[in-house]
């Protein structure tokens, strides 16, 4: 214990059931890194800004978070199991990423990694389907999946929306989804769109002989979200999409709890409000690991190419959080035990077109949904040709043939490359 800083136990050893969090702390002017770390540990566990009668030394020693190491600005804090309610992700985040981000003692604060203890991991359900279940539902075992988003993202009436979906599916897309801000607006009531799109997907399956997945966005206040998901299941749908951040951890946990047999597609809308800055907020990989824990089957993680921020290593950290361990090297990663928790499928999305597929495949490997919006619908010959081009690009990659060479006998791919890779 440091004098005046009772939450510092530098060089201490984590207990078996501790949660470990790695923070990057930039102290406020005039505050030392030790003081800032002590404040973060106190505020995120049992401390407050002044002495209070009920906080006895014995109670503080039992429940306090402990600062185990400080290396530069990287700080590891251990939290005892008693601090957390089993199976309550909202409470976990209210602790480790709650008031601490508003404290005057820190100028910036970044939660970069969380190591969940086994007992807490086991209190959450994990994905119901995961990668294996997604592949089984679509009958695709030996390649990445190809998907798109109906564009324009909002504004189409249900039959037109379904028409775009049908063109994408018969062209070769395995899954087609709503976008994050399409729910049940007046121009596209949810039930009408669901009925039209499931019928269009069934026609595409019959025509192509391949299974297809329509992914409707069920995001809404929790009771309505659950009603919409139940409707999807009743009508024979295989997937449901939820805007993970805006719907909230508790809403998503309730959706997973319903046991509807749906593959839950997680959109990360709003994440960059607190994941984008390198020195402040919560890392996307932390959110990805938590989303997997509460039951998301597939999740947007960026693409490292295309229009969205986020480099290759940042994207790979999220991929590892969804599919395997460790996200990082070192003691925090080594302590984690996720045996029995299914892997979730990463989704590469954001400004992609067929010309990006070789690089996306190099980054993600086989287990990925390569999702292109404008890169399919913006094809010079329309949506169906854009989907054909995407599948041709994937075939080229799987056969280890350069795209331009493959495009000699694939006019749809050639047109896509001519439009989007003029400076190749």
Helices and strands as residue ranges (DSSP letters): E 19-27, H 33-43, H 57-63, E 66-71, E 74-79, G 81-83, H 89-96, G 99-102, E 106-115, H 118-121, H 130-138, E 145-149, H 158-171, E 175-177, H 190-208, E 213-217, H 222-234, E 239-243, H 244-247, H 249-257, E 263-267, H 272-275, E 281-282, H 284-294, E 298-300, H 312-323, H 331-334, E 345-349, G 354-356, H 357-364, E 368-371, H 374-377, H 383-398, H 403-407, H 411-420
